[in-house]
């Protein structure tokens, strides 16, 4: 059972999340032979006001 935890800055649309889930599960199936229905993905959307690179926040 693969488990993927993905953090992104900002928000993604439902369509973008669907595409991310499909591509991650496709990759794990193709590379490792893991069944797509066994792959878990959690997308953590972090507000850009809470995400910094160096001294500067992204928002």
C-alpha angles and dihedrals in degrees: 000000000000116000120197124190114193126183120195132182109243128353134312127207122246089253092052091049090049090053093047091051092048094049095046092048091045090053094049090049094047097043103032104018091240114158111250092227090058095056118101121199128185118190113200111197108204116195110246088235087066097046121082134182109202108320097336129083117222093238 
